[in-house]
């Protein structure tokens, strides 16, 4: 089976990963992660934690990052549709403070690899979405940082109305980027 297609984005290291999908009248099968394929593409292969969430339309989770123990994340929507965003926070990066977003869905089966040193977030566009991601380091709540989703310096173009956005109490009070 195997083989993935990796598409570069305007931000170095932040890449779209599309697995080969083998479909027939019974359904489909695909490899969402294959160590040799990821090695060949120059992507990380040491994932230590898998997470999954379910959210309803308008839920926005993020923008989150780990400060001293950064996590790379391979993310995808299992069901439904989300708009997923990575923001470059790498000091000295030529794209520092820039963001890239992509629609991930159970239909398109795209994944995005968000490297260490990025803030990450997503908003649910469908009625319900199940979201899964693999992490390169363990989550540490004492190390978590974040940036407000609507930060005017970032100008993220979320494809959903402000009035539809649903935030956790924690995300509602995140600081601004600058």
N, C-alpha and C positions, 0 to 999 in steps of 0.2 A: 504494500500500500504506500504509505509515506509520501514524502516530498511536499514542501510548502512553497508558496510564492511570497516573497518578502518585498514590500513596496516602501521605499524611502519616503519620508515626509520632509517638509522644509526645515525640520529641526533634527539635527544629527542625533542618531541613537533611538529616536522615537519612530518606530516602524509598524506598518500594518502587516499582519501575518495572516495569510489565507491558506488553510489546509486543503489538500485535495479531497474532494467529496465524491464518493462513489455511490451513485443512486441508481435504483431500479424500481420496479413496481412494488417492491416490499417496503421501500423506505431508503435510508442511506446509512453509510458508515464512513467515519473519518477519524484520522489521528489528530487530536488537538495539540499533542506534544509528542515529539520523537527526538530523543537526545541527539542522535547522529545528524538529523536534519537541522536541528538548531545549531549544533556545532558548525556544520558546513556553512550555515548562513551567518556565522559570527555572533550568534545570540547566546545569552546565558543559558546554562543547562542545570545549574544547581538551585532548584527550588525547594524550599523547606516548609512551606505552609500553603494550603489551599483554603480559600474562603468562598462563601456563597451567600447571596442575599436575595430577598424578594421585596419588591417595592411597587407601589401603585403610581399611576400617572402623576407627574408633577414633582415627585420626590427627587430632590437634588441632594446628593451625597458628595461632600467635598467643599473645597479643595483641600486635600489632606496630604501630609508628607511626614516622614520620620526625620528628626533633626540630626542626631549623631549616628544612628544606625539606619541609613537609608535603605529603602526597599525598591527593587525593580519589580514590576508587576506585569504579568501576561494576563490580559483581561478579555472577557467575551460575554455576550448575552446568550444565555441558553434558550430563553423564551422571551418574546416581546422585543421591544426596541428601545435603545438608549442612545443618547448623544454623549460620547465619552471625550474627555478633555485632559490633555497633559500640558503643564506649564513648566518651562525650563527655569530651574532655580540654581543651576550650576554656576558658581562664581567664575568669571572670566570667559564664559561661553559667549560666542558671538550672537547667540539667540536668547541670551538671558532675558527673562521677563516675557518672552513670546509664548504663545499657546498654539496648539493644534487640536482640532476636534474632528471626530468621525462618528458616523452612525454605525452602531453594532447591533445586530439582531439575530434572532433564532433563524431567520430566513437567509440572511447573507453569510452567516457563519464566520464573519471576519473576527479577527482578534487584533489587539494592538499591544505592542510591548512598550511599556512606560518605564524608562530606565531609572536607576538610582539618581537622586538629585532633581527629581521632578515632583511638583504637586499634581495630584490626580483627583478628578471628580467626574460625576456623570449625572444626567437627568433622565428620568423615564419619560418616553414619548408615547408608549402604548398604554393600554388600560392597566396592565400588570407586566412586570419584567422580572425574570430571574437572571442574576448576574453572578459570574464566577471569576475568580482570579487566583493565579499562582504567584507566590511571593519569594524573592531571593533572600529575605531575612525575616526573622520572627517579629511580629507586632509587639511593640512595647508602649503601653498607654502613657507612660511617663515621658516618652520621647516624641510624642505626637505634636505636630505643628499644623497650622492651617492658614488659609487665606480666604477672605470673603469671596463668595461666588460672583458677586456683582461689582467687584473692585473696578473703579473708573480708570485706573492706570492700565489694567489688563484688557478691558473692553471685549470680554468674551461674548460672542454672538450666540447665546443660547437660543435654540430654535423652539422656544415655548414662551408664552406670555408671563410676565412678572407675577401677574395675579394668580397664576396656576402653580407657582413654585411653593413646595412644601419642604421646610427645613427642620432639622433637629434643633433643640435648644442650643446645643454645642456649636453647630454650624452657623446659627443665627448671629453669634457674637464673635466670630473669628475676626482677627485684625486685618487691616488693609495691607496690600503688598508693600508699599513704600514705608 
